[in-house]
């Protein structure tokens, strides 16, 4: 983290993405990609992901979010770009 290549994205994943292991699978994928941030369920049934890291790693996570774990059904993934906050040192589930 902390290089000029770093950026951040907020992804909102829509579909059957709660109660299917989506958050924990996302943590594992994000850690593999060396991303920092969090994943959490939203009241509307979607899952929100905040991730910071290299553009390539963010693109890889975005592609994976369209599939998710095997029990998930992803209908749509919204993506918004931001400057990285630098607040996160790892990747975890928040509530």
Secondary structure, DSSP 8 states (H G I E B T S, - for coil): --STTEEEEEEEEEEE-SSSSHHHHHHHHHHHTT-EEEEEE-TTS-EEEEEEEEHHHHHHHHHHHTT-STT-EEEEEEEEEE------SSEEE--
